[in-house]
């Protein structure tokens, strides 16, 4: 029995963090975006989800500048027509980061259907220009699924397909060592308040889930997974992104 124990080896995995470019969000996430897993940001319109995606595209390109990996550093899967190069340029210039370098290292993929969105996972595996990326952004991850499976009797099929898509994306992140950042909307649950669109499907595949909200002009972020934060952070959005 003792020899079996001596031959048993524990493997420790360290989770790298890439700064989000915001000290408050880095603190909330334990140092920044984690590598090899997914982070889920969800909230109502105008709470800052897409702005957070833009900012992390910029900071990730800067972080991996000159570190040897070929091809796109960031893959932006645009599910809702949200990709704005001019905003990315503004964030980069305000942060004294070369905007040309940033744009050259971002590959934007426009998808307007569930099938096209699912196909991006295959491209992440097989396309040489994408397979060595360091960050995959999906904004907004559920919009195509909700649009393509809009009838009540289609909800079980929608949930299953979304689950398979998110699981595959999470698996690729773990195997290839890149970060995944997804945004999602919210839906009203009556007296229970607002909840993430498609319920808890994404909770099984994201290490962190952050709820963004807005009260008048004040924006807030609250960690809801893996454990609820004791307090929410307040943030603002300016020309440099999220501060």
C-alpha positions in Angstrom: 0.0 0.0 0.0 2.8 2.4 0.9 4.5 1.9 -2.5 1.3 2.7 -4.3 1.0 6.0 -2.4 4.6 6.8 -3.2 4.0 6.3 -6.9 0.9 8.4 -6.9 1.7 11.9 -8.2 -0.4 15.0 -7.7 -0.4 17.6 -10.5 -0.9 21.2 -9.5 -2.4 23.5 -12.1 -1.6 27.3 -11.7 -4.2 29.7 -13.1 -2.6 32.7 -14.8 -4.3 36.0 -14.8 -4.3 38.7 -17.4 -5.0 42.2 -16.2 -8.4 43.6 -17.4 -6.9 47.1 -17.4 -9.1 48.0 -14.4 -7.8 47.6 -10.8 -11.3 47.2 -9.4 -12.2 44.4 -11.8 -8.8 42.7 -11.4 -9.4 42.7 -7.7 -13.0 41.3 -8.2 -11.6 38.5 -10.4 -8.6 37.6 -8.2 -6.0 39.3 -10.4 -7.6 39.5 -13.8 -9.1 37.3 -16.5 -8.2 33.6 -15.8 -6.5 31.5 -18.5 -7.7 28.1 -19.7 -11.3 28.8 -18.6 -14.4 31.0 -19.3 -15.6 34.2 -17.6 -19.2 35.2 -18.0 -20.4 38.8 -17.8 -24.1 39.4 -17.9 -26.4 42.3 -17.4 -29.0 44.6 -19.0 -28.4 46.9 -21.9 -26.0 49.8 -21.3 -24.4 48.2 -18.2 -20.9 47.9 -19.8 -20.7 44.3 -21.1 -19.5 45.1 -24.6 -17.2 47.9 -23.4 -15.5 45.4 -21.1 -15.1 43.1 -24.0 -13.4 45.9 -26.1 -11.1 46.8 -23.3 -9.9 43.2 -22.7 -9.3 42.9 -26.4 -6.9 45.8 -26.2 -5.2 44.8 -23.0 -4.7 41.2 -24.1 -3.1 42.3 -27.4 -0.7 44.5 -25.4 0.0 41.8 -22.9 1.0 39.3 -25.5 2.8 41.7 -27.8 6.1 40.3 -28.9 5.6 37.0 -27.0 6.1 34.9 -30.1 2.7 33.4 -30.9 1.6 33.8 -34.5 -1.8 34.7 -35.8 -4.6 36.6 -34.0 -4.1 37.2 -30.3 -7.9 37.9 -29.9 -10.9 36.4 -31.6 -14.0 38.5 -31.3 -17.1 36.4 -32.1 -19.6 39.1 -32.9 -23.2 37.7 -32.5 -25.1 41.0 -32.3 -23.3 43.4 -34.6 -21.5 45.0 -31.7 -17.9 45.1 -32.9 -16.7 48.7 -33.2 -13.0 49.1 -34.4 -13.2 52.8 -33.8 -14.0 52.3 -30.1 -11.1 49.9 -29.8 -8.8 52.5 -31.4 -10.1 55.1 -28.9 -9.4 52.8 -25.9 -5.9 51.9 -27.2 -4.9 55.5 -28.0 -6.1 56.8 -24.6 -4.1 54.1 -22.9 -1.0 54.9 -25.1 -1.2 51.5 -26.8 -0.5 51.2 -30.5 -4.0 51.0 -32.1 -2.6 49.5 -35.4 -0.9 46.7 -33.5 -4.1 46.0 -31.6 -6.3 45.9 -34.7 -3.8 43.7 -36.5 -4.1 41.2 -33.7 -7.9 41.0 -33.5 -9.9 38.7 -35.7 -13.6 39.6 -35.8 -16.0 36.9 -36.9 -19.6 38.0 -37.5 -22.1 35.3 -36.8 -25.9 35.7 -37.3 -27.1 32.2 -36.6 -26.6 29.4 -34.2 -25.0 27.2 -36.8 -22.5 29.9 -37.7 -21.7 30.4 -34.1 -21.2 26.7 -33.4 -18.9 26.6 -36.5 -16.5 29.1 -34.9 -15.4 26.4 -32.4 -14.2 24.2 -35.4 -12.3 27.2 -36.8 -10.7 27.8 -33.4 -9.3 24.2 -33.7 -8.3 24.1 -37.3 -7.6 27.7 -38.6 -3.9 28.4 -38.2 -4.6 32.1 -37.8 -7.0 31.5 -34.9 -5.7 28.4 -33.2 -3.0 30.2 -31.3 -5.2 33.0 -30.0 -4.9 34.1 -26.4 -8.5 35.4 -25.8 -11.8 34.4 -27.3 -14.6 36.9 -26.8 -18.3 36.0 -27.6 -20.6 39.0 -27.5 -23.5 38.2 -26.9 -23.4 34.4 -26.5 -27.1 33.6 -26.3 -28.6 36.1 -28.8 -28.5 33.7 -31.8 -29.8 30.8 -29.7 -32.8 32.8 -28.4 -33.6 34.1 -32.0 -33.3 30.7 -33.7 -35.2 28.8 -31.0 -38.0 31.3 -30.2 -40.9 29.0 -29.7 -41.8 27.6 -26.3 -41.5 24.0 -27.5 -38.0 24.7 -28.9 -36.6 25.7 -25.5 -35.3 22.2 -24.5 -33.4 22.0 -27.9 -32.0 25.5 -27.4 -30.8 24.8 -23.9 -29.1 21.5 -25.1 -27.4 23.1 -28.1 -26.2 26.1 -26.0 -24.9 23.7 -23.4 -22.9 21.7 -26.0 -21.5 24.9 -27.6 -20.4 26.3 -24.2 -18.9 23.0 -23.1 -16.9 22.7 -26.3 -15.6 26.2 -26.0 -14.7 25.6 -22.4 -12.9 22.4 -23.4 -10.9 24.2 -26.1 -9.9 26.9 -23.6 -8.6 24.4 -21.2 -6.8 22.3 -23.8 -5.3 25.3 -25.7 -4.7 27.5 -22.7 -6.6 30.6 -23.9 -9.1 32.8 -22.0 -12.8 33.0 -22.9 -14.8 36.0 -22.1 -18.6 35.9 -22.9 -21.3 38.5 -22.4 -24.9 37.7 -21.9 -28.2 39.6 -21.5 -30.8 39.3 -18.7 -34.5 38.5 -18.6 -37.1 39.5 -16.1 -38.2 36.8 -13.7 -41.1 38.7 -12.2 -41.0 39.0 -8.4 -37.6 37.3 -8.5 -36.0 40.2 -10.3 -33.8 39.8 -13.4 -31.9 36.7 -14.2 -29.4 35.6 -16.9 -30.8 34.7 -20.2 -31.2 30.9 -20.6 -31.0 30.5 -16.8 -28.1 28.6 -15.3 -26.9 26.9 -18.5 -23.6 28.8 -18.6 -22.9 28.4 -14.9 -21.5 24.9 -15.5 -18.9 26.1 -17.9 -17.7 29.4 -16.5 -15.2 29.8 -13.6 -16.4 33.3 -12.9 -19.8 34.9 -13.4 -20.2 38.7 -12.9 -23.5 40.5 -12.9 -23.4 44.1 -14.2 -26.2 46.5 -13.3 -27.0 50.2 -13.5 -28.9 52.5 -11.3 -29.4 55.9 -12.9 -25.8 56.8 -14.1 -24.0 54.5 -11.6 -22.8 51.1 -12.8 -22.1 48.2 -10.5 -20.4 44.8 -10.9 -21.1 41.9 -8.5 -19.4 38.5 -8.5 -22.0 35.7 -8.3 -19.8 32.7 -9.0 -17.9 30.9 -7.6 -19.0 32.6 -4.4 -21.1 35.8 -4.1 -18.9 38.9 -3.3 -19.5 40.5 0.1 -19.9 43.9 -1.7 -20.3 45.1 -5.3 -17.9 47.4 -7.0 -18.8 50.6 -8.7 -17.3 51.6 -12.0 -17.5 54.2 -14.8 -16.9 54.1 -18.5 -14.7 56.8 -20.2 -12.6 57.2 -23.3 -10.0 54.8 -21.9 -12.7 52.1 -21.2 -13.7 50.9 -17.8 -12.2 52.7 -14.8 
